[in-house]
Amino acid sequence: MHRNLTLPRMIGREIQRSKWSTLLCFCIVVLATSLLAIMIAVGRSSVDATRVQMKDMGFNLLITPPGADMAQYQALNFDGPDMPESYVDQLAASTVLAQHFVGKYQKTIQVEGKTIVLTGLRPEESQANAFRKPMPTAYDVPPGKVLAGAAAAKALDLAPGSQVTLLGKPFEVADVIEPKGAIPEDIRVFAHLGDVQALLGVSGRVNAIDALACMCPVDTKDILNALEQSIRAVLPDVGVQPYRDILLARHEQRGMLYRLQLATVAIVIAGAATAIWGLTYLNVRNRRTEIGVFRALGIPGGRIAGLFIAKIALYSLAGGLAGCVLGYFLAPSIVVTERVLLPDIGSLALIAVATPLVAVLFGLPPIVAGLLQDPVDVLREAAA
């Protein structure tokens, strides 16, 4: 008789006997895993959209020369110390918590009796081995030309194609920048860094480096201190001036999205686990008499447990795979950001592999409880 009670045959009969319960468990797993896949897409897309939005707001970190007086900077007096232009290359080649760097030399000058901030810009550098689109505010100014801030253009009556003389050298106005509503941005006149260095006789020098920190770890507690320490590890003597509101707003928003994802995942897993536990408990309870008969026939408890565990593993594996596929194709219609980032294959594979393990883990307690019952008591109760 034992020869006919092979595990595959027992599993097949068990699934047939409890097909509605098994189907319901399968649907629960599909729903849970598809929600997890969709949440991965929502999380990735939201973080990316936040990154782009904050990037469009501009740089959030200013790196200044050793001994720079920030009070003088606020007064638009940039005549203090400067630093080597090579500092930009050192930062780009490092692993600091900032990713975009623009070296600049700025000086407040008078042009036709009007005050402007002449700003020489070096083309943006990004961290090594990372392709990143340039910052919208990282202007790439060709040699011999300038970009005029809105207020400076209005004061000097500049327009694209017109000429302006800066420190005795004529430049063509390539474009006029839209108003930023901030000083000194609207009174800046941007030129190529090499042109400004030549005008001021400061070859190979900069007096500020704009930077953007956009991918700081979400679990960093003191982001301002972490940024400063990472930069000082590369350039110990420089000043690090964060734009606190912009930087903290971005970091806190990323942390909030991360916590929301974790909470959603926890709720989905808890709900699915509770459903699997409950349905497995009812299944085992309804099979008490059959379990008692099997035990009375001498079939080991481990083999009987294997019957229920194998069934859970089968429907959870099939449901996990189906849920991952369903979530992958449903994600684009649910994610509301302009750019949709689908779940990565690694995360989907992890969900598919982990789902049977988690389902078995939560289905195991009622199975063990059912096997611990004395078969004699179970059969006596059934006969009563």
C-alpha positions as CSV (number, residue, x, y, z in Angstrom):
1,M,0.0,0.0,0.0
2,H,2.9,2.3,0.8
3,R,4.2,1.9,-2.8
4,N,1.0,3.6,-4.1
5,L,1.4,6.5,-1.7
6,T,4.3,8.2,-3.5
7,L,4.8,11.9,-2.7
8,P,4.0,13.2,-6.2
9,R,0.8,11.2,-6.2
10,M,-0.1,12.4,-2.8
11,I,0.6,16.0,-3.8
12,G,-1.6,15.6,-6.9
13,R,-4.5,14.1,-4.9
14,E,-4.1,16.8,-2.2
15,I,-4.3,19.6,-4.8
16,Q,-7.3,17.9,-6.4
17,R,-9.1,17.5,-3.1
18,S,-8.4,21.2,-2.1
19,K,-8.4,22.8,-5.5
20,W,-10.4,25.9,-4.4
21,S,-8.2,26.5,-1.4
22,T,-5.1,26.0,-3.5
23,L,-6.4,28.3,-6.2
24,L,-7.2,31.0,-3.7
25,C,-3.7,30.7,-2.2
26,F,-2.3,30.9,-5.7
27,C,-4.3,34.1,-6.5
28,I,-3.1,35.6,-3.2
29,V,0.5,35.0,-4.1
30,V,0.0,36.4,-7.6
31,L,-1.6,39.5,-6.1
32,A,1.1,40.0,-3.5
33,T,4.1,39.5,-5.8
34,S,2.6,41.7,-8.6
35,L,2.1,44.4,-6.0
36,L,5.7,44.1,-4.9
37,A,6.9,44.3,-8.5
38,I,4.7,47.4,-9.1
39,M,6.0,49.0,-5.9
40,I,9.6,48.5,-7.1
41,A,8.7,50.3,-10.4
42,V,6.9,53.1,-8.5
43,G,9.8,53.5,-6.1
44,R,12.5,53.6,-8.8
45,S,10.5,56.0,-11.0
46,S,9.7,58.3,-8.0
47,V,13.3,58.5,-6.9
48,D,14.4,59.2,-10.5
49,A,11.7,61.9,-10.9
50,T,12.8,63.5,-7.6
51,R,16.4,63.3,-8.7
52,V,15.7,65.1,-12.0
53,Q,13.5,67.7,-10.3
54,M,16.1,68.5,-7.7
55,K,18.8,68.5,-10.4
56,D,16.8,71.1,-12.3
57,M,16.8,73.3,-9.2
58,G,20.6,73.7,-9.5
59,F,23.7,73.0,-7.5
60,N,23.3,72.4,-3.8
61,L,26.9,72.6,-2.7
62,L,29.6,75.3,-2.9
63,I,33.3,74.5,-2.4
64,T,35.4,77.5,-1.6
65,P,39.2,78.1,-1.4
66,P,41.0,77.7,2.0
67,G,40.5,80.9,4.1
68,A,37.6,82.2,2.0
69,D,35.4,84.7,3.8
70,M,31.8,83.8,3.1
71,A,30.6,87.2,4.4
72,Q,32.6,88.8,1.6
73,Y,31.1,86.3,-0.9
74,Q,27.7,87.3,0.2
75,A,28.7,90.9,-0.4
76,L,29.8,89.9,-4.0
77,N,33.4,90.5,-3.1
78,F,35.4,87.6,-4.6
79,D,38.8,89.2,-4.3
80,G,40.0,86.7,-1.7
81,P,42.0,83.5,-2.1
82,D,41.7,81.0,-4.9
83,M,42.6,77.4,-5.5
84,P,44.0,75.2,-8.3
85,E,41.7,74.3,-11.1
86,S,42.9,70.7,-10.8
87,Y,40.8,70.4,-7.7
88,V,37.8,69.9,-10.0
89,D,39.6,66.9,-11.6
90,Q,40.4,65.4,-8.2
91,L,36.8,65.6,-7.1
92,A,35.5,64.1,-10.3
93,A,38.0,61.2,-9.9
94,S,37.0,60.5,-6.3
95,T,34.1,58.8,-4.6
96,V,32.8,61.8,-2.7
97,L,29.0,62.0,-2.1
98,A,28.7,64.6,-4.9
99,Q,28.4,63.8,-8.6
100,H,28.5,67.0,-10.7
101,F,31.3,69.6,-10.5
102,V,31.8,73.0,-12.2
103,G,34.9,75.1,-11.5
104,K,34.5,78.8,-11.9
105,Y,36.3,82.1,-11.4
106,Q,34.1,85.0,-10.5
107,K,34.8,88.7,-10.0
108,T,32.6,91.7,-9.5
109,I,33.4,94.4,-12.1
110,Q,31.9,97.6,-13.5
111,V,30.8,97.7,-17.2
112,E,29.5,101.0,-18.5
113,G,28.8,102.0,-14.9
114,K,26.8,98.9,-14.1
115,T,27.7,96.2,-11.6
116,I,28.0,92.7,-13.0
117,V,29.6,89.5,-11.7
118,L,31.9,88.2,-14.4
119,T,31.9,84.4,-14.1
120,G,34.3,82.1,-16.0
121,L,33.0,78.6,-16.2
122,R,34.8,75.3,-16.9
123,P,32.7,72.7,-18.6
124,E,31.0,70.4,-16.1
125,E,32.8,67.3,-14.8
126,S,31.0,64.2,-13.6
127,Q,32.3,61.5,-11.4
128,A,34.5,59.0,-13.2
129,N,32.9,55.9,-14.8
130,A,29.4,57.5,-14.5
131,F,27.6,58.9,-17.6
132,R,25.4,61.7,-16.4
133,K,23.6,64.5,-18.3
134,P,25.0,68.0,-17.6
135,M,23.3,70.2,-15.1
136,P,20.8,72.7,-16.6
137,T,22.7,75.5,-14.9
138,A,26.1,74.2,-16.0
139,Y,26.5,76.4,-19.0
140,D,29.0,75.4,-21.6
141,V,30.2,78.8,-22.9
142,P,32.3,78.8,-26.1
143,P,35.5,80.8,-26.0
144,G,35.0,84.4,-27.2
145,K,31.3,84.5,-26.2
146,V,29.3,85.2,-23.1
147,L,25.9,84.4,-21.7
148,A,24.2,87.3,-20.0
149,G,22.0,87.1,-16.9
150,A,18.6,88.7,-17.4
151,A,19.3,91.8,-15.1
152,A,22.7,92.3,-16.6
153,A,21.4,92.1,-20.1
154,K,18.7,94.6,-19.3
155,A,21.1,97.0,-17.7
156,L,23.6,96.9,-20.5
157,D,21.0,96.6,-23.3
158,L,22.3,93.2,-24.5
159,A,20.7,90.8,-26.8
160,P,21.8,87.6,-28.6
161,G,24.4,88.6,-31.3
162,S,25.3,92.0,-29.7
163,Q,28.8,92.9,-28.4
164,V,29.9,93.7,-24.9
165,T,33.4,94.8,-23.8
166,L,34.7,93.2,-20.6
167,L,38.0,94.5,-19.1
168,G,39.0,95.8,-22.5
169,K,38.2,92.7,-24.5
170,P,35.1,92.5,-26.8
171,F,32.8,89.4,-26.5
172,E,29.7,88.3,-28.5
173,V,26.5,87.7,-26.5
174,A,25.6,84.1,-27.4
175,D,22.3,84.2,-25.4
176,V,20.4,85.9,-22.6
177,I,19.4,83.7,-19.7
178,E,15.9,83.7,-18.4
179,P,15.4,85.5,-15.1
180,K,16.2,83.4,-12.0
181,G,14.8,85.8,-9.5
182,A,18.0,85.7,-7.5
183,I,21.1,87.8,-6.9
184,P,23.8,87.4,-8.1
185,E,22.5,85.0,-10.7
186,D,20.6,87.6,-12.7
187,I,23.6,90.0,-12.8
188,R,26.1,87.4,-13.9
189,V,27.8,87.4,-17.2
190,F,29.2,83.9,-18.0
191,A,32.3,83.4,-20.1
192,H,34.6,80.5,-20.8
193,L,36.9,79.9,-17.8
194,G,40.0,80.3,-20.0
195,D,38.9,83.7,-21.2
196,V,38.3,85.0,-17.6
197,Q,41.6,83.5,-16.4
198,A,43.4,85.3,-19.2
199,L,41.6,88.6,-18.4
200,L,42.4,88.4,-14.7
201,G,45.9,86.9,-15.0
202,V,45.0,83.8,-12.9
203,S,45.8,80.9,-15.3
204,G,45.0,77.5,-13.8
205,R,43.0,78.9,-10.9
206,V,39.4,78.9,-9.7
207,N,37.8,80.6,-6.7
208,A,34.7,78.4,-6.4
209,I,33.5,74.9,-7.4
210,D,29.7,74.3,-7.7
211,A,28.7,70.7,-6.9
212,L,25.6,68.6,-6.8
213,A,25.0,65.8,-4.3
214,C,22.1,63.9,-5.7
215,M,22.6,60.2,-4.8
216,C,23.5,60.3,-1.1
217,P,22.6,57.1,0.8
218,V,19.0,57.5,2.2
219,D,20.1,56.0,5.6
220,T,22.7,58.8,6.2
221,K,21.7,60.5,9.4
222,D,23.7,63.8,9.2
223,I,23.9,64.4,5.5
224,L,25.6,67.8,5.8
225,N,28.4,66.4,7.9
226,A,28.7,63.3,5.7
227,L,29.1,65.5,2.6
228,E,31.7,67.7,4.3
229,Q,33.7,64.8,5.5
230,S,33.7,63.0,2.1
231,I,35.0,66.2,0.4
232,R,37.6,67.0,3.0
233,A,38.9,63.4,2.7
234,V,40.0,64.4,-0.9
235,L,40.6,68.2,-0.4
236,P,41.3,68.7,3.4
237,D,41.8,72.5,3.2
238,V,38.8,73.6,1.2
239,G,35.6,75.2,2.6
240,V,32.3,73.3,2.1
241,Q,29.2,75.4,2.0
242,P,25.9,73.5,1.5
243,Y,22.8,75.1,0.3
244,R,20.9,73.6,3.3
245,D,17.3,74.0,2.2
246,I,17.8,72.5,-1.2
247,L,20.0,69.7,0.0
248,L,18.0,68.7,3.0
249,A,14.7,68.8,1.1
250,R,16.0,66.4,-1.5
251,H,17.5,64.1,1.1
252,E,14.4,64.0,3.2
253,Q,12.2,63.4,0.2
254,R,14.2,60.4,-0.8
255,G,14.1,59.1,2.7
256,M,10.3,59.5,2.8
257,L,9.9,57.6,-0.4
258,Y,12.2,54.8,0.9
259,R,10.2,54.5,4.1
260,L,6.9,54.4,2.2
261,Q,8.2,51.6,0.1
262,L,9.3,49.6,3.1
263,A,5.9,50.1,4.8
264,T,4.0,49.0,1.7
265,V,6.2,45.9,1.3
266,A,5.7,45.0,5.0
267,I,1.9,45.4,4.7
268,V,1.7,43.3,1.5
269,I,3.9,40.5,3.0
270,A,2.0,40.5,6.3
271,G,-1.3,40.3,4.5
272,A,-0.2,37.5,2.2
273,A,1.5,35.6,5.1
274,T,-1.7,35.8,7.2
275,A,-3.8,34.5,4.4
276,I,-1.5,31.6,3.7
277,W,-1.3,30.8,7.4
278,G,-5.1,30.8,7.8
279,L,-5.8,28.8,4.7
280,T,-3.1,26.2,5.5
281,Y,-4.5,25.9,9.0
282,L,-8.0,25.2,7.6
283,N,-6.6,22.8,5.1
284,V,-4.7,20.9,7.8
285,R,-7.7,20.9,10.1
286,N,-10.0,19.5,7.4
287,R,-7.4,16.7,6.8
288,R,-7.1,15.8,10.5
289,T,-8.8,12.4,10.0
290,E,-6.7,11.6,6.9
291,I,-3.5,12.6,8.7
292,G,-4.5,10.4,11.6
293,V,-5.0,7.4,9.2
294,F,-1.6,8.0,7.5
295,R,0.1,8.2,10.9
296,A,-1.7,5.0,12.0
297,L,-0.5,3.3,8.8
298,G,3.1,4.1,9.9
299,I,3.7,6.8,7.3
300,P,6.4,9.2,8.8
301,G,5.3,12.6,9.9
302,G,8.0,14.2,7.8
303,R,6.6,12.6,4.7
304,I,3.1,13.9,5.5
305,A,4.5,17.4,6.2
306,G,6.4,17.2,2.9
307,L,3.0,16.8,1.2
308,F,1.7,20.1,2.5
309,I,5.1,21.9,2.2
310,A,5.5,20.7,-1.4
311,K,2.0,21.9,-2.3
312,I,2.7,25.4,-0.7
313,A,6.0,25.5,-2.6
314,L,4.4,24.6,-5.9
315,Y,1.6,27.2,-5.8
316,S,3.8,29.9,-4.3
317,L,6.5,29.4,-7.0
318,A,4.0,29.4,-9.8
319,G,2.2,32.4,-8.2
320,G,5.4,34.2,-7.7
321,L,6.5,33.8,-11.3
322,A,3.1,34.8,-12.6
323,G,2.9,37.8,-10.2
324,C,6.3,39.1,-11.3
325,V,5.3,38.9,-15.0
326,L,1.9,40.5,-14.3
327,G,3.5,43.3,-12.2
328,Y,6.2,44.0,-14.8
329,F,3.6,44.6,-17.5
330,L,1.1,46.4,-15.3
331,A,3.7,48.8,-13.9
332,P,3.8,51.3,-16.9
333,S,0.0,51.8,-16.6
334,I,0.2,52.5,-12.8
335,V,3.4,54.6,-12.5
336,V,2.5,58.3,-12.9
337,T,5.9,59.8,-13.4
338,E,7.0,61.1,-16.8
339,R,9.7,58.5,-17.1
340,V,8.9,54.9,-16.1
341,L,11.6,52.7,-14.7
342,L,10.5,49.1,-14.7
343,P,11.5,46.6,-12.0
344,D,15.0,45.3,-12.6
345,I,15.5,41.6,-13.4
346,G,17.5,41.1,-10.2
347,S,14.7,42.3,-8.0
348,L,12.1,40.2,-9.8
349,A,14.3,37.1,-9.6
350,L,14.7,37.7,-5.8
351,I,10.9,38.0,-5.4
352,A,10.4,34.8,-7.4
353,V,13.0,32.8,-5.3
354,A,12.0,34.3,-2.0
355,T,8.2,33.8,-2.4
356,P,8.2,30.0,-1.9
357,L,10.5,30.3,1.0
358,V,8.4,32.9,2.8
359,A,5.2,31.0,2.0
360,V,6.6,27.7,3.4
361,L,7.9,29.6,6.5
362,F,4.4,30.9,7.3
363,G,2.6,27.7,6.3
364,L,4.8,25.6,8.5
365,P,3.3,26.3,12.0
366,P,-0.2,25.0,11.3
367,I,1.4,21.9,9.5
368,V,3.5,21.1,12.5
369,A,0.6,21.7,14.9
370,G,-1.5,19.2,13.0
371,L,1.2,16.6,13.0
372,L,1.8,16.9,16.7
373,Q,-1.7,15.6,17.4
374,D,-2.0,12.0,18.6
375,P,-3.5,9.9,15.7
376,V,-5.4,7.7,18.2
377,D,-7.2,10.7,19.6
378,V,-7.9,12.1,16.1
379,L,-9.4,8.8,14.9
380,R,-11.4,8.3,18.1
381,E,-12.8,11.8,17.7
382,A,-13.7,11.1,14.1
383,A,-15.5,7.9,15.0
384,A,-17.5,9.4,17.8
